[in-house]
Every structure is written in C-alpha cells, then in structure tokens.
C-alpha cells in the first residue's frame, strides 16, 4: 500500500512560470506532442531552455511542418517510489532554427541524444507554461507524530 500512503501525504502545487522554466532547464529529455496527419503524435527528444524558449533537437518525420506549428512540450522528474517531483508543460509555436551561428551553438549544447542523425533544431516560443510540483504535505506528516 505504498502508493495509498504516499497519496495521502502529498499535494499538488502550481508553479510560477519562471520556476517552471528553471525546472524544465534541469531535465535532459522531454516529450514533444504535435499533429501528424491530423492525429496527435509524441516523440521523446532532448532539449535546453534558452532565453525563455525551449529548443529541441528532433527528427519529427515527414508529416511535421517545422514553422508555426502548435506543439506541446512536457518534461518531468517524478520519483517512482514517493511520487514526489514536478511536471512542466509548455504549449507554443515552433520555429525551425536556420541561422548558421545559432545552429552551431545549439549543436554544441544539444547532443544528438535519442533523436538520431536526421534531427533538426527547433525553437518553441511558449504561449502557455504550466508547472506542477508534487510535494509532501507537511500537515499530514505532522498530524501522525
């Protein structure tokens, strides 16, 4: 009954945008969700946060329109035992990075990782940033003492 006990002792708390982006910057990988043939498609990719934007290196297939496509990007770090941690979701428009200097900089900062040799670099300009932190409920713990 580990999950039942943990569930009773945790609470979800919304995070401010600045804190959400800071946490997102600590994760190496996340998931991008986009429309492919009018259906939702999800790919795990690596990312960085740069100037308030999420920059990903990904191979998203032939059905992906690189510029001005609405995507969602999610990353989290939730402990499998305690179920404590955080989750951040960014929704925004993509832009293919084409400037040679930017591409070189991002290639140094974003290793190929899980995306493979055909990966391209995209910037996601956030329109909506949602962060949730799952923390221990100190009131529940104190009441058992």
Order of alpha helices (4+ residues) and beta strands (2+ residues): alpha-beta-alpha-beta-beta-beta-beta-beta-alpha-beta-alpha
